[in-house]
Amino acid sequence: MRSELNIWDHSRQLLELLSARGADRAPEMDSSAQGAELLAPFAAALKSPRLLDVGCGGGHFYHSLKRRGLSADYFGLDSSRQAVRTARAAFETLGLDRGRIILGRVEDLFGLEFDLAVIINTMTFCADFRQPLDRIIDTGVRAVVIRDNFGPETEIRWEPDGFLDEGFNHLCGYWNRWSEAAVADFFSQRGFATKKVMDNRTKGQMELVVNKPYYWSWLLAWRRLAFENYR
Ligand SMILES: C[S@@+](CC[C@H](N)C(=O)[O-])C[C@H]1O[C@@H](n2cnc3c(N)ncnc32)[C@H](O)[C@@H]1O
């Protein structure tokens, strides 16, 4: 998407926060903490798995992994030029490889291989869940950890953000909610088992995100053949 049209490129406040998180100068997000905990059993079962953090923002999930001693070969992907610039700068400051942060849309993911993926607070901003998930599955992942706006039915919202920098509040984005059953069925058709997990931060309660109602929960998906004993 052109930067001029990308809502994520036009919030100085958010980019400053991403910069602090990427440099590990901000408190750990509850969702990053829970995501790392949910990923741990899959990471432990694989030997230094290649992990893709889809919609990585400041790349701060890297710190949540390190904090818990999880050994994973971390890569972040984000479609916002500004977020990627911010994450790369933070990684460089910490002496980490800026090449670990990839610029691109998840929908265009191609030719890369990963063992695990997380997609935290991001799929809701995609036009649909199918294309992102197929692109992630095509990388060869054996498990995916998702935090998103799940509910009984899919609801598509294309609305202005309203909290962007002056002059950009005409820009719209998706603020979607996905049918949990439809996403689970999609994974099942591709040989994955799934499990829903309650969100530690919101505990099933509605949370407003830029004044839009969000019901966060987690969906874990794993290839049945790869993790036969996972429940
Ligand atoms: C709310 S932030 C979440 C950042 C981080 N995962 C977290 O939980 O703090 C959503 C991120 O997803 C990115 N994003 C949105 N749509 C995307 C897409 N189609 N492909 C890749 N990244 C995307 C945005 O640029 C933004 O950095």
The ligand as a Tripos MOL2 file, in Angstrom:
@<TRIPOS>MOLECULE
LIG
   27    29     1     0     0
SMALL
NO_CHARGES

@<TRIPOS>ATOM
      1 C1         -1.7040   -2.5430   16.2240 C.3       1 LIG1
      2 S1         -0.1570   -2.7380   15.4580 S.3       1 LIG1
      3 C2          0.3990   -4.2110   16.2880 C.3       1 LIG1
      4 C3          1.8960   -4.2400   16.4830 C.3       1 LIG1
      5 C4          2.3690   -5.4110   17.3450 C.3       1 LIG1
      6 N1          2.0490   -6.6870   16.7450 N.3       1 LIG1
      7 C5          1.7580   -5.3160   18.7210 C.2       1 LIG1
      8 O1          0.9200   -6.1440   19.0790 O.co2     1 LIG1
      9 O2          2.1040   -4.3800   19.4560 O.co2     1 LIG1
     10 C6         -0.5860   -3.4030   13.8460 C.3       1 LIG1
     11 C7          0.6410   -3.4840   12.9360 C.3       1 LIG1
     12 O3          0.2720   -4.2770   11.8160 O.3       1 LIG1
     13 C8          0.8010   -3.6860   10.6500 C.3       1 LIG1
     14 N2         -0.0370   -4.1530    9.5320 N.ar      1 LIG1
     15 C9         -1.3210   -3.8020    9.2610 C.ar      1 LIG1
     16 N3         -1.7570   -4.4390    8.1690 N.ar      1 LIG1
     17 C10        -0.7230   -5.2200    7.7440 C.ar      1 LIG1
     18 C11        -0.5500   -6.1110    6.6460 C.ar      1 LIG1
     19 N4         -1.5400   -6.3230    5.7780 N.pl3     1 LIG1
     20 N5          0.6410   -6.7460    6.4990 N.ar      1 LIG1
     21 C12         1.6520   -6.5290    7.3830 C.ar      1 LIG1
     22 N6          1.5560   -5.6730    8.4350 N.ar      1 LIG1
     23 C13         0.3860   -5.0360    8.6210 C.ar      1 LIG1
     24 C14         0.7280   -2.1940   10.9170 C.3       1 LIG1
     25 O4          1.5960   -1.4680   10.1000 O.3       1 LIG1
     26 C15         1.0700   -2.1250   12.3950 C.3       1 LIG1
     27 O5          2.4580   -1.9430   12.6070 O.3       1 LIG1
@<TRIPOS>BOND
     1     1     2 1
     2     2     3 1
     3     2    10 1
     4     3     4 1
     5     4     5 1
     6     5     6 1
     7     5     7 1
     8     7     8 2
     9     7     9 1
    10    10    11 1
    11    11    12 1
    12    11    26 1
    13    12    13 1
    14    13    14 1
    15    13    24 1
    16    14    15 ar
    17    14    23 ar
    18    15    16 ar
    19    16    17 ar
    20    17    18 ar
    21    17    23 ar
    22    18    19 1
    23    18    20 ar
    24    20    21 ar
    25    21    22 ar
    26    22    23 ar
    27    24    25 1
    28    24    26 1
    29    26    27 1
@<TRIPOS>SUBSTRUCTURE
     1 LIG1         1 GROUP 0 **** ****
